[in-house]
């Protein structure tokens, strides 16, 4: 069974924090204020971060279960 997980383009991320604030599972952090990091164990692929990102650099990918 496939699952969705969020991924972020770290080279384009400006660490604004919008994604981290909206994540219902607290799966997104911004260590050292550099770029967003998504904990793939906590991410449930809801897509809220994708919609919230003002730079449109977060996407959902399909992964194997």
Order of alpha helices (4+ residues) and beta strands (2+ residues): beta-alpha-beta-beta-alpha-beta
